[in-house]
């Protein structure tokens, strides 16, 4: 690991670069010493056809000198000699920030106009929604899909089911601040496989899905003792903690008996540090105007 933290490679790159430039300069001087006529070589064909060694044209040599001098100046001003930062203090991040600031100044009047509109009207603006769709494709489609219908573990934004609330303010908070939730593993708490299956049977009955009726009563009791505190006694969820509605027939992690049993038994961890289904915060990644556009776009998927 010390190979990656020492200064060896920095010195190596700097030395090899300087040696290369010096060699090129020496080569130009060496080939420019012979000012005479073209000299013969030992390459002869057909008895008397001799290859000549012509001097390089002056314009070519002077162009090479110009390029060498430019290279030296470039390496002095910009970083290129190992860890030497250059006299111009140029960095990729600095250049990026400068270009983003220029872009922000250019687009701010347009975003100010969009932010002066309410979400309902903004969702009907074709220009705004065209921009919002591109923002969505670049930042959200990898989890929610290009059509916003989601995947297993990632919500379908067209379903109308909102664990954290579907009002514009709720959606904006989800986009800007991200969302993390936790579904504890209940396998042991419910008494093993039989208890898990009983709760699954009760949950499926709430959405009118096929279920084992013989387990229904047991599942209802176990639900009230272990699940109602988060999902509510009416099983319609609690948006304050992101607990999903169990009566709407929308199952983010799969609606089969096996998938539901897996969630009940092992739980779901959507913490950003450990989970696979976390919603990251885009505050600081996207501008306020972009977040507002995304809010209107996502809200409009089920309200336009």
Buried (B, 14 or more C-beta within 10 A) or exposed (E): EEEEEEEEEEEEBBEEBEEEBEEBBEEBEEEBEEEEEEEEEEEEEEEEEEEEEEBEEEEEBEEBBEEBEEBEEEBEEBBBBBEBEBEEEEEEEEEEEEEEEEEEEEBEEEBEBBBEBEBEEBBEBEEBBEBBBEBBEEBBEEBBBEEBBBEEBBBBBBBEBBBBBBEBEBBBBBBBBBBBBEBEBBBEBBEEEEBBBBBBBBBBBBBEBEBBEEBBEBBBBBBEEBBEEBBBEEBBBBBEEBBBBBBBBBBBBEBEBEBBBBBBBBEBBBEEEEBEBBBBBBBEEBBEBBBBBBBBBBBBBBEE
